[in-house]
Amino acid sequence: MNSPETALPRKKLPIGIQNFAKLRQQNCYYVDKTPQILQLVEQGSYYFLSRPRRFGKSLLLDTIAELFEGNRALFAGLHADSFWDWNQRYPVVRISFSDGVLHSRATLNEKIEEILHRLQKELGVQCGNHSISGRFAELLEQAHHQTGQRVVVLVDEYDKPILDNITQPEIAREMRDGLRDLYSVIKGQDAHVRFAMLTGVSKFSKVSLFSGLNQLNDITLDSAYSSLCGYTDEDVDTVFAPELSDIDREQMRLWYNGYNWDGIGVYNPFDVLLLLQKRQFRPYWFETGTPTFLLDVLTQRRTFMPALEQMLASENLLSSFDVDDMSTEALLFQSGYLTIDQVQYLGVQPRYRLRYPNLEVRAGLNETMLRRYLPDVAAMLEHTGKLHALLQANDFSALHTLFTAFFASIPNDWYRNNPIAQYEGYYASIFYSHFAALGLDIRLEDVTNKGRIDMTVLFNSNVYLFEFKVVELVPQGKALEQIRQRGYADKYQNRGEPIHLIGVEFSKHERSVVGFEVETL
């Protein structure tokens, strides 16, 4: 920490500020992204970037716009101040679909007409064509001829009109087709475009949305730009140093760090700024709204929640997103609920192992899904609170009673009317999600030299090894027997902590926990 004599001056936290000029003029903290922006400009002309909501995409595009418009005063003290050619100014076309919700092709066309009308006034040009594609093409051409400089095109939230209607495929397809008519113009006007960048949450295939725009460089999984949006550990420790005096940095990492796009890991800026303002660890990003559509998909597909921490996907699968083709992996990855853990290569083909980015997302998503799995939310919250207390006391008898009573409290009608309760993984998902919702240190499919432990929990200087089995009616003792026979505890003996072997057996007939054996080493 800085001493009082050398302490850096405090600045304003830019919470909710997406305007670069406002951020700089109000003396806000700013993580300098201009070195990477200049690298983008030097190495190419057409870019696409997908990042989750509230990750700073709008601010990034606004910064690029101010740079090309030559507003040097805003960049004083930043990298670009010394390395950008300020003698050149470029016309900038800004398109954003972030405001409002559009529910028909007609309203989309009306919105685009409004955008084109605004751009004509800003650039001082007149367009005679009547079609949207014709007017957009004419606007780019005239802006180039009038200024003598090729145009910069920046599109924010390029996919929002589609995502707002994703539960209604027919409307979503209409939106996709309307946006394709707009974006395809960029390809045909290559002679008039200096630089173009499109950003959004999802990554629709080039065939479905960017037909013809084959020069678009997708930097979503480019390691050189992994931190183009978001804050690195170094950013937090340097830029925000005046705000860290009473912040537990390790807790900050556990809660908010961990997003990775095949490069350096980053924090969600929204979480960091609200933590520094409120001085409390809370799921700020998660609380802004998990899409109902995402929860519906996970429920309808009977997603085995423990499996989310073990997903393996190809690059094509992570990019496979369209109105009629949305893999679970792509949906969770692009929306920010899963991130890259490591990259493995099968020959020259990369395979991405996915994980939750951090404690906030893991706990938040599992608690939210528990509300979908269970009919009584109040009872669920009560059981989760008791679980934490019983683990602290290592009261396994009461823990057995808790889960037995929990499953027994679910009405039979609820089981009959809910397809998610009809598959075997449901029971283990419920069990696991209670622990994950508490934010405990959980290791799934924990690898040993003799096999894989279903679930390992490290908590309160204790090690808990869980093995789950589904039986027809009566307990058979095979879960605990497997932990013993395969020596799963050997991996943790050198920790010098109590190790608890816990075999849990669920009955499909009784729809409850019928076996709960514990052995402590």
FIKELUM-619590 format. One record per residue (C-alpha): x, y, z. Coordinates in steps of 0.05 Angstrom, whole numbers, padded with zeros to 5 digits. Layout:
% residues N
     c1     c2     c3
      X      Y      Z
...
This chain:
% residues 521
     c1     c2     c3
  00000  00000  00000
  00022  00071 -00011
  00045  00111  00048
  00006  00175  00065
  00062  00216  00033
  00059  00179 -00033
 -00014  00160 -00035
 -00046  00171 -00103
 -00104  00220 -00107
 -00174  00190 -00108
 -00217  00199 -00169
 -00290  00189 -00186
 -00314  00117 -00197
 -00344  00115 -00268
 -00405  00075 -00249
 -00453  00072 -00307
 -00411  00119 -00350
 -00404  00094 -00421
 -00385  00161 -00452
 -00309  00170 -00457
 -00311  00246 -00458
 -00354  00249 -00395
 -00309  00199 -00361
 -00246  00239 -00376
 -00277  00308 -00363
 -00303  00286 -00295
 -00235  00260 -00272
 -00257  00188 -00267
 -00212  00127 -00261
 -00196  00099 -00329
 -00159  00035 -00348
 -00120  00055 -00411
 -00142  00010 -00468
 -00111  00054 -00522
 -00048  00010 -00532
 -00093 -00047 -00554
 -00138 -00001 -00594
 -00078  00026 -00633
 -00056 -00046 -00645
 -00124 -00062 -00674
 -00121 -00002 -00721
 -00051 -00018 -00744
 -00064 -00092 -00757
 -00131 -00090 -00793
 -00195 -00055 -00812
 -00255 -00099 -00796
 -00268 -00129 -00727
 -00320 -00166 -00687
 -00319 -00175 -00611
 -00367 -00214 -00567
 -00368 -00201 -00492
 -00422 -00210 -00438
 -00467 -00153 -00416
 -00437 -00096 -00374
 -00365 -00110 -00395
 -00348 -00042 -00423
 -00363 -00054 -00497
 -00400  00012 -00506
 -00344  00051 -00472
 -00293  00016 -00517
 -00330  00038 -00580
 -00339  00109 -00555
 -00264  00113 -00540
 -00249  00089 -00611
 -00297  00142 -00639
 -00264  00199 -00600
 -00196  00175 -00624
 -00215  00176 -00698
 -00251  00242 -00690
 -00185  00271 -00665
 -00206  00296 -00596
 -00136  00296 -00569
 -00150  00333 -00505
 -00189  00273 -00479
 -00128  00229 -00486
 -00078  00271 -00447
 -00033  00225 -00408
 -00056  00162 -00443
 -00015  00118 -00490
 -00050  00144 -00553
 -00031  00216 -00538
  00040  00204 -00561
  00028  00151 -00614
 -00034  00172 -00654
 -00032  00217 -00715
 -00074  00275 -00691
 -00070  00311 -00758
 -00120  00263 -00787
 -00194  00265 -00771
 -00244  00215 -00796
 -00320  00215 -00804
 -00350  00166 -00754
 -00415  00128 -00762
 -00442  00105 -00695
 -00499  00054 -00695
 -00528  00027 -00630
 -00587 -00017 -00614
 -00578 -00013 -00539
 -00639  00032 -00527
 -00709  00004 -00525
 -00739 -00062 -00545
 -00762 -00077 -00617
 -00814 -00130 -00629
 -00825 -00130 -00705
 -00788 -00121 -00770
 -00828 -00057 -00780
 -00803 -00026 -00715
 -00732 -00048 -00732
 -00736 -00014 -00799
 -00764  00048 -00765
 -00706  00048 -00716
 -00655  00041 -00772
 -00688  00098 -00810
 -00681  00142 -00748
 -00608  00123 -00742
 -00594  00139 -00815
 -00631  00205 -00810
 -00589  00225 -00749
 -00524  00204 -00784
 -00542  00247 -00845
 -00550  00308 -00801
 -00486  00294 -00762
 -00444  00284 -00825
 -00479  00338 -00865
 -00497  00294 -00924
 -00562  00282 -00963
 -00582  00214 -00988
 -00630  00203 -01046
 -00639  00128 -01042
 -00702  00101 -01009
 -00683  00031 -00987
 -00645  00022 -00921
 -00586 -00013 -00954
 -00584  00039 -01009
 -00585  00098 -00961
 -00532  00067 -00916
 -00486  00054 -00976
 -00497  00125 -01002
 -00484  00154 -00934
 -00416  00120 -00929
 -00397  00141 -00999
 -00417  00214 -00990
 -00384  00220 -00922
 -00319  00196 -00953
 -00323  00243 -01013
 -00343  00303 -00970
 -00287  00296 -00919
 -00233  00263 -00961
 -00226  00210 -00908
 -00255  00140 -00907
 -00309  00126 -00856
 -00304  00092 -00788
 -00365  00047 -00773
 -00379  00027 -00701
 -00438 -00017 -00684
 -00457 -00027 -00611
 -00505 -00083 -00587
 -00509 -00107 -00659
 -00550 -00168 -00637
 -00598 -00139 -00586
 -00660 -00137 -00632
 -00651 -00212 -00643
 -00637 -00230 -00571
 -00697 -00190 -00547
 -00741 -00237 -00588
 -00702 -00302 -00581
 -00761 -00338 -00549
 -00803 -00322 -00611
 -00762 -00353 -00668
 -00804 -00325 -00725
 -00795 -00253 -00702
 -00722 -00266 -00685
 -00710 -00291 -00756
 -00743 -00228 -00784
 -00697 -00185 -00741
 -00636 -00225 -00763
 -00654 -00216 -00836
 -00666 -00141 -00827
 -00599 -00132 -00792
 -00564 -00173 -00845
 -00589 -00125 -00899
 -00557 -00068 -00860
 -00490 -00100 -00842
 -00478 -00130 -00911
 -00472 -00059 -00938
 -00405 -00052 -00902
 -00373 -00105 -00947
 -00396 -00071 -01011
 -00370 -00003 -00988
 -00300 -00027 -00972
 -00269  00029 -01013
 -00302  00080 -00967
 -00290  00046 -00899
 -00226  00060 -00859
 -00244  00018 -00798
 -00305 -00021 -00774
 -00321 -00056 -00709
 -00384 -00092 -00686
 -00395 -00113 -00614
 -00449 -00152 -00578
 -00464 -00207 -00529
 -00474 -00265 -00577
 -00435 -00289 -00636
 -00482 -00306 -00694
 -00451 -00344 -00751
 -00425 -00305 -00810
 -00471 -00344 -00856
 -00534 -00324 -00818
 -00518 -00251 -00803
 -00455 -00228 -00837
 -00466 -00258 -00905
 -00413 -00229 -00951
 -00375 -00195 -00895
 -00321 -00248 -00897
 -00264 -00200 -00880
 -00292 -00190 -00810
 -00237 -00210 -00760
 -00268 -00243 -00699
 -00223 -00226 -00640
 -00269 -00257 -00587
 -00219 -00313 -00573
 -00156 -00275 -00594
 -00108 -00278 -00535
 -00078 -00211 -00554
 -00145 -00178 -00540
 -00170 -00220 -00482
 -00166 -00160 -00436
 -00193 -00108 -00486
 -00255 -00106 -00443
 -00250 -00117 -00368
 -00196 -00104 -00315
 -00134 -00146 -00303
 -00105 -00157 -00234
 -00051 -00107 -00251
 -00103 -00056 -00272
 -00139 -00063 -00205
 -00074 -00057 -00165
 -00048  00004 -00202
 -00106  00045 -00229
 -00152  00033 -00169
 -00097  00032 -00115
 -00127  00091 -00076
 -00191  00052 -00065
 -00161 -00014 -00040
 -00141  00003  00032
 -00193 -00040  00066
 -00210 -00088  00009
 -00193 -00162  00016
 -00158 -00173 -00051
 -00161 -00248 -00047
 -00236 -00246 -00035
 -00242 -00196 -00092
 -00208 -00246 -00138
 -00252 -00304 -00116
 -00315 -00263 -00125
 -00303 -00225 -00190
 -00240 -00246 -00227
 -00233 -00306 -00273
 -00264 -00287 -00340
 -00219 -00313 -00394
 -00220 -00312 -00470
 -00157 -00352 -00483
 -00111 -00300 -00454
 -00102 -00261 -00389
 -00159 -00266 -00340
 -00201 -00205 -00324
 -00252 -00177 -00275
 -00321 -00153 -00294
 -00315 -00077 -00290
 -00386 -00069 -00264
 -00371 -00113 -00203
 -00305 -00078 -00188
 -00334 -00008 -00189
 -00394 -00025 -00146
 -00351 -00063 -00096
 -00305 -00002 -00089
 -00366  00043 -00080
 -00406  00001 -00032
 -00348 -00036  00003
 -00389 -00101  00006
 -00382 -00166 -00032
 -00447 -00178 -00068
 -00467 -00209 -00135
 -00475 -00141 -00169
 -00470 -00165 -00241
 -00513 -00226 -00229
 -00567 -00184 -00195
 -00575 -00140 -00257
 -00615 -00196 -00288
 -00602 -00267 -00312
 -00641 -00277 -00376
 -00705 -00317 -00365
 -00692 -00349 -00432
 -00626 -00378 -00407
 -00659 -00409 -00346
 -00715 -00437 -00390
 -00664 -00471 -00435
 -00626 -00501 -00377
 -00691 -00527 -00347
 -00721 -00554 -00412
 -00656 -00589 -00430
 -00653 -00621 -00361
 -00583 -00594 -00352
 -00542 -00632 -00301
 -00515 -00573 -00261
 -00451 -00607 -00237
 -00433 -00621 -00310
 -00428 -00546 -00325
 -00360 -00546 -00290
 -00334 -00601 -00336
 -00357 -00580 -00406
 -00310 -00589 -00464
 -00325 -00552 -00528
 -00293 -00539 -00596
 -00283 -00469 -00623
 -00339 -00481 -00673
 -00387 -00503 -00618
 -00372 -00441 -00576
 -00388 -00400 -00639
 -00449 -00440 -00658
 -00505 -00391 -00643
 -00566 -00377 -00685
 -00640 -00371 -00677
 -00650 -00445 -00694
 -00583 -00471 -00667
 -00562 -00453 -00597
 -00518 -00503 -00560
 -00519 -00500 -00485
 -00444 -00489 -00485
 -00447 -00430 -00532
 -00506 -00399 -00495
 -00472 -00402 -00427
 -00404 -00381 -00454
 -00427 -00322 -00494
 -00472 -00296 -00439
 -00415 -00299 -00388
 -00438 -00356 -00344
 -00381 -00401 -00366
 -00311 -00382 -00387
 -00248 -00416 -00412
 -00209 -00457 -00361
 -00157 -00487 -00406
 -00143 -00502 -00479
 -00126 -00572 -00501
 -00105 -00591 -00572
 -00127 -00653 -00610
 -00076 -00649 -00665
 -00084 -00578 -00690
 -00156 -00571 -00666
 -00166 -00533 -00600
 -00214 -00559 -00547
 -00237 -00512 -00492
 -00250 -00537 -00422
 -00301 -00490 -00390
 -00315 -00470 -00318
 -00353 -00418 -00278
 -00312 -00353 -00280
 -00318 -00339 -00205
 -00355 -00347 -00140
 -00408 -00296 -00159
 -00431 -00334 -00221
 -00426 -00403 -00192
 -00466 -00387 -00129
 -00516 -00342 -00165
 -00532 -00390 -00222
 -00539 -00450 -00176
 -00584 -00413 -00128
 -00627 -00388 -00185
 -00633 -00458 -00215
 -00652 -00486 -00146
 -00712 -00440 -00149
 -00730 -00474 -00215
 -00719 -00544 -00188
 -00759 -00535 -00124
 -00831 -00516 -00110
 -00819 -00480 -00044
 -00768 -00424 -00049
 -00773 -00404  00024
 -00759 -00475  00046
 -00699 -00478 -00002
 -00669 -00415  00029
 -00680 -00443  00099
 -00647 -00509  00082
 -00587 -00474  00050
 -00576 -00434  00113
 -00581 -00496  00157
 -00532 -00533  00112
 -00478 -00482  00125
 -00487 -00486  00201
 -00488 -00563  00201
 -00424 -00566  00160
 -00390 -00519  00208
 -00410 -00565  00265
 -00396 -00629  00225
 -00465 -00654  00248
 -00474 -00709  00196
 -00534 -00740  00229
 -00571 -00674  00224
 -00545 -00665  00153
 -00576 -00732  00134
 -00641 -00711  00167
 -00640 -00644  00131
 -00635 -00673  00061
 -00683 -00729  00075
 -00735 -00680  00100
 -00720 -00634  00043
 -00735 -00685 -00011
 -00794 -00711  00028
 -00825 -00642  00030
 -00833 -00639 -00045
 -00905 -00656 -00064
 -00917 -00717 -00109
 -00958 -00673 -00157
 -00897 -00630 -00168
 -00856 -00691 -00189
 -00911 -00713 -00237
 -00918 -00645 -00269
 -00844 -00628 -00277
 -00802 -00667 -00327
 -00737 -00644 -00295
 -00753 -00688 -00235
 -00757 -00750 -00278
 -00683 -00759 -00293
 -00632 -00789 -00246
 -00585 -00729 -00248
 -00639 -00687 -00216
 -00623 -00713 -00146
 -00549 -00701 -00151
 -00562 -00633 -00182
 -00605 -00612 -00123
 -00552 -00637 -00074
 -00495 -00604 -00110
 -00531 -00538 -00122
 -00544 -00528 -00048
 -00469 -00530 -00035
 -00452 -00488 -00096
 -00504 -00435 -00077
 -00465 -00425 -00012
 -00403 -00408 -00051
 -00362 -00465 -00021
 -00297 -00491 -00052
 -00323 -00550 -00093
 -00284 -00597 -00138
 -00326 -00639 -00185
 -00304 -00704 -00217
 -00242 -00695 -00174
 -00187 -00736 -00209
 -00144 -00784 -00169
 -00097 -00838 -00194
 -00152 -00889 -00177
 -00214 -00855 -00206
 -00257 -00793 -00200
 -00292 -00769 -00137
 -00362 -00744 -00152
 -00356 -00682 -00108
 -00302 -00656 -00061
 -00317 -00598 -00014
 -00262 -00560  00022
 -00291 -00521  00080
 -00272 -00498  00149
 -00206 -00536  00148
 -00242 -00601  00132
 -00245 -00645  00070
 -00312 -00676  00049
 -00312 -00730 -00004
 -00381 -00746 -00033
 -00401 -00805 -00077
 -00472 -00808 -00105
 -00511 -00870 -00125
 -00583 -00879 -00149
 -00617 -00943 -00124
 -00687 -00972 -00134
 -00712 -00973 -00063
 -00665 -00993 -00007
 -00594 -00969  00008
 -00538 -01015 -00014
 -00477 -00982  00016
 -00441 -00981 -00050
 -00426 -00906 -00050
 -00384 -00906  00013
 -00353 -00973 -00007
 -00328 -00942 -00072
 -00294 -00885 -00036
 -00259 -00934  00010
 -00239 -00985 -00042
 -00211 -00934 -00091
 -00172 -00896 -00038
 -00201 -00828 -00058
 -00178 -00799  00008
 -00104 -00811 -00008
 -00101 -00748 -00050
 -00117 -00704  00011
 -00079 -00740  00066
 -00020 -00691  00064
 -00066 -00632  00081
 -00067 -00655  00153
 -00142 -00640  00158
 -00200 -00685  00178
 -00226 -00723  00117
 -00299 -00744  00116
 -00321 -00799  00068
 -00395 -00791  00052
 -00436 -00840  00011
 -00504 -00814 -00011
 -00556 -00860 -00043
 -00621 -00834 -00074
 -00682 -00877 -00086
 -00721 -00866 -00151
 -00781 -00899 -00119
 -00780 -00860 -00054
 -00755 -00797 -00087
 -00710 -00783 -00028
 -00644 -00797  00006
 -00646 -00869  00031
 -00573 -00879  00046
 -00525 -00830  00080
 -00462 -00863  00108
 -00404 -00824  00137
 -00334 -00846  00156
 -00283 -00796  00184
 -00208 -00808  00177
